[in-house]
Amino acid sequence: MKLSELIGKKIVNVFDGGILGTVGDSDLVIDPFSGEIESIILPNKSNILNLWFQKQQLVIPWEAVKKVGSEVIVVDLDESHGKMW
């Protein structure tokens, strides 16, 4: 799959049904040797309070990706999987 095919897809968490973000607003961590995706990094959604505090990011390990569909990427992410940085 090409990176361009992922751009614009919404990331949906099957654990709670929430939309976590969109590929394109996110960063991908790619292993430089294998070329495989290691994780997706989503920026914290900004609001007025975040202007004053350091923004956090949600790191989604590629192992949490369950399905890449035509419009969405389905991940299974509970509190123990995602990491806030």
SULSUL-V962068 format. One record per residue. N is the residue number from 0. RES is the residue in three letters. PHI is phi as a letter, one per 40 degrees, with the letter a starting at -180 (999 if undefined). PSI is psi in radians with two decimals (999 if undefined). OMEGA is omega in whole degrees, 0 to 359 (* if undefined). Layout:
BEGIN
{{N	RES	PHI	PSI	OMEGA} {N	RES	PHI	PSI	OMEGA}}
END
This chain:
BEGIN
{{0	MET	999	2.41	180} {1	LYS	c	2.63	178} {2	LEU	d	-0.68	181} {3	SER	c	-0.43	178} {4	GLU	c	-0.32	179} {5	LEU	c	-0.47	184} {6	ILE	d	2.30	177} {7	GLY	g	-0.20	179} {8	LYS	c	2.39	176} {9	LYS	c	2.55	178} {10	ILE	b	2.03	184} {11	VAL	b	2.32	179} {12	ASN	c	2.03	180} {13	VAL	c	-0.39	181} {14	PHE	c	-0.77	182} {15	ASP	b	0.04	178} {16	GLY	g	0.07	183} {17	GLY	c	2.61	173} {18	ILE	c	2.07	185} {19	LEU	c	-0.49	182} {20	GLY	i	-2.89	182} {21	THR	b	2.42	173} {22	VAL	c	2.22	187} {23	GLY	h	-0.70	172} {24	ASP	c	-0.03	186} {25	SER	b	3.02	173} {26	ASP	b	2.63	174} {27	LEU	b	2.37	174} {28	VAL	c	2.07	184} {29	ILE	b	2.30	177} {30	ASP	c	2.13	184} {31	PRO	c	-0.35	182} {32	PHE	c	-0.75	182} {33	SER	c	-0.40	183} {34	GLY	g	0.09	181} {35	GLU	c	2.58	177} {36	ILE	c	2.26	178} {37	GLU	c	-0.68	181} {38	SER	a	2.88	174} {39	ILE	b	2.31	179} {40	ILE	b	2.06	179} {41	LEU	b	2.31	176} {42	PRO	c	2.63	176} {43	ASN	c	2.44	178} {44	LYS	c	2.25	183} {45	SER	c	2.52	167} {46	ASN	a	-3.11	186} {47	ILE	c	-0.58	180} {48	LEU	c	-0.58	182} {49	ASN	c	-0.28	177} {50	LEU	c	-0.46	183} {51	TRP	c	-0.29	183} {52	PHE	b	2.78	178} {53	GLN	c	2.30	179} {54	LYS	c	2.48	177} {55	GLN	b	2.85	179} {56	GLN	b	2.60	174} {57	LEU	b	2.12	179} {58	VAL	b	2.07	180} {59	ILE	b	1.96	178} {60	PRO	c	2.49	182} {61	TRP	d	-0.46	178} {62	GLU	c	-0.39	180} {63	ALA	c	-0.22	179} {64	VAL	c	2.13	182} {65	LYS	b	-0.56	183} {66	LYS	a	2.40	172} {67	VAL	b	1.92	181} {68	GLY	c	-3.01	182} {69	SER	c	-0.45	181} {70	GLU	b	-0.35	183} {71	VAL	b	2.78	170} {72	ILE	b	2.12	182} {73	VAL	c	2.21	177} {74	VAL	b	2.68	175} {75	ASP	b	1.73	189} {76	LEU	b	1.86	173} {77	ASP	b	-3.02	184} {78	GLU	d	-0.45	184} {79	SER	c	-0.24	184} {80	HIS	c	-0.90	183} {81	GLY	c	2.62	179} {82	LYS	b	2.29	176} {83	MET	c	2.27	178} {84	TRP	b	999	*}}
END
